[in-house]
Amino acid sequence: MERPARKRAPRLAPQAPGLYGNLVGGIAVVLEAAHRTSARTVNAVMTATYWEIGRRIVEYEQGGKARAEYGKALLERLASDLTTRFGRGFPYPNLNRFRQFYRLPACRDSLDTVDRIPGPDPPGVVAGRRLGVKNEHARGQR
């Protein structure tokens, strides 16, 4: 059986030396900057998401009280339900870390200042200001 013929790269018209290299290099700089920016953005959003998950767990546990009893059964059930719904990433230890993360004073001070966007329950905390969204309506301010 014959293999299909390989396609060859089109031949470029002769250019001055280095012009094509400048094109490739310039495109590489743009792509690398985009990768770095997207990684920072994803990290900021995931950090705010984990903090918000911790906040919701703590507030649910406390049920309006100033302090809550440790809710191991709650975290185990939540881990099971979230893993069923979303797959990996929500075992008991992770949910416990999210809870602990929310309770860290330094994290509360910095993440309490980020803006809110609409969410299913009360609005979820997201790094809107850190992502450069300046319009309050676009950030979901109520």
C-alpha positions as CSV (number, residue, x, y, z in Angstrom):
1,M,0.0,0.0,0.0
2,E,1.4,3.4,-0.9
3,R,1.9,6.1,1.7
4,P,0.4,9.5,0.9
5,A,2.9,12.0,-0.4
6,R,4.2,14.4,2.2
7,K,3.3,18.0,1.8
8,R,6.2,20.3,1.4
9,A,6.4,23.7,3.0
10,P,5.8,26.3,0.3
11,R,8.9,28.0,-1.0
12,L,9.2,31.6,0.1
13,A,10.4,34.3,-2.2
14,P,14.0,35.2,-1.4
15,Q,14.1,37.8,1.4
16,A,16.9,39.8,2.8
17,P,18.9,37.7,5.3
18,G,17.4,37.7,8.8
19,L,13.9,39.1,7.9
20,Y,12.2,35.7,8.3
21,G,14.2,35.1,11.5
22,N,12.9,38.4,12.8
23,L,9.3,37.4,11.9
24,V,9.6,34.1,13.8
25,G,11.4,35.7,16.7
26,G,8.8,38.5,17.0
27,I,5.9,36.0,16.9
28,A,7.7,33.9,19.5
29,V,8.0,36.9,21.8
30,V,4.2,37.6,21.5
31,L,3.3,33.9,22.2
32,E,5.7,33.6,25.2
33,A,4.2,36.8,26.7
34,A,0.7,35.5,26.2
35,H,1.6,32.2,27.9
36,R,3.1,34.1,30.9
37,T,0.1,36.4,31.1
38,S,-2.4,33.6,30.9
39,A,-0.6,31.5,33.5
40,R,-0.6,34.5,35.9
41,T,-4.3,35.1,35.2
42,V,-5.2,31.5,35.8
43,N,-3.2,31.4,39.0
44,A,-5.0,34.5,40.3
45,V,-8.4,33.2,39.4
46,M,-7.7,29.7,41.0
47,T,-6.4,31.3,44.1
48,A,-9.5,33.4,44.5
49,T,-11.6,30.4,43.7
50,Y,-10.0,28.2,46.4
51,W,-10.4,31.1,48.9
52,E,-14.1,31.4,48.0
53,I,-14.6,27.6,48.4
54,G,-13.0,27.9,51.8
55,R,-15.2,30.8,52.7
56,R,-18.4,29.0,51.8
57,I,-17.3,25.9,53.7
58,V,-16.5,27.9,56.8
59,E,-19.7,30.0,56.6
60,Y,-21.8,26.8,56.1
61,E,-20.1,25.1,59.1
62,Q,-20.6,28.1,61.3
63,G,-24.3,28.5,60.4
64,G,-24.4,32.1,61.6
65,K,-22.4,31.3,64.8
66,A,-19.1,33.0,65.7
67,R,-17.3,29.6,65.8
68,A,-18.1,26.2,64.4
69,E,-17.3,22.7,65.4
70,Y,-14.9,20.9,63.0
71,G,-17.0,19.4,60.2
72,K,-15.1,16.3,59.1
73,A,-18.3,14.6,58.0
74,L,-19.2,17.7,56.0
75,L,-15.9,17.8,54.2
76,E,-16.1,14.1,53.4
77,R,-19.6,14.4,51.9
78,L,-18.6,17.5,50.0
79,A,-15.5,15.8,48.6
80,S,-17.6,12.9,47.4
81,D,-20.3,15.1,45.8
82,L,-17.8,17.5,44.2
83,T,-15.7,14.7,42.9
84,T,-18.7,13.0,41.4
85,R,-19.8,16.3,39.7
86,F,-16.4,17.7,38.6
87,G,-13.9,14.8,38.7
88,R,-10.4,15.1,40.2
89,G,-9.3,17.9,42.5
90,F,-11.7,17.8,45.4
91,P,-10.6,15.1,47.9
92,Y,-11.0,15.7,51.6
93,P,-7.5,17.1,52.1
94,N,-7.9,19.7,49.4
95,L,-11.2,20.9,50.8
96,N,-9.6,21.1,54.2
97,R,-6.7,23.2,52.8
98,F,-9.2,25.6,51.1
99,R,-10.9,26.0,54.5
100,Q,-7.6,26.6,56.2
101,F,-6.6,29.0,53.4
102,Y,-9.7,31.1,53.9
103,R,-8.9,31.4,57.7
104,L,-5.4,32.7,57.2
105,P,-5.4,36.4,58.2
106,A,-3.0,37.5,55.5
107,C,-5.1,35.9,52.8
108,R,-8.4,37.3,54.2
109,D,-7.0,40.8,54.2
110,S,-5.8,40.6,50.6
111,L,-8.6,38.6,49.0
112,D,-11.4,40.4,50.9
113,T,-10.6,43.4,48.7
114,V,-11.1,41.7,45.3
115,D,-14.3,42.3,43.5
116,R,-17.3,40.0,43.2
117,I,-19.0,38.6,40.1
118,P,-22.4,37.0,40.0
119,G,-22.4,33.4,41.2
120,P,-25.0,30.8,41.9
121,D,-25.5,31.7,45.6
122,P,-24.0,34.9,47.0
123,P,-21.5,36.3,44.5
124,G,-18.2,34.4,44.3
125,V,-15.0,36.2,44.9
126,V,-12.8,36.6,41.8
127,A,-9.7,38.6,41.1
128,G,-11.6,41.1,38.8
129,R,-9.5,44.1,39.8
130,R,-6.3,42.1,39.5
131,L,-7.4,41.0,36.0
132,G,-7.7,44.7,35.0
133,V,-11.5,44.9,34.7
134,K,-12.3,48.5,35.5
135,N,-16.0,48.7,34.8
136,E,-17.9,47.8,38.0
137,H,-20.9,46.4,36.0
138,A,-18.6,44.1,34.1
139,R,-17.1,42.8,37.4
140,G,-20.6,42.1,38.6
141,Q,-20.9,44.7,41.3
142,R,-24.4,44.9,42.7
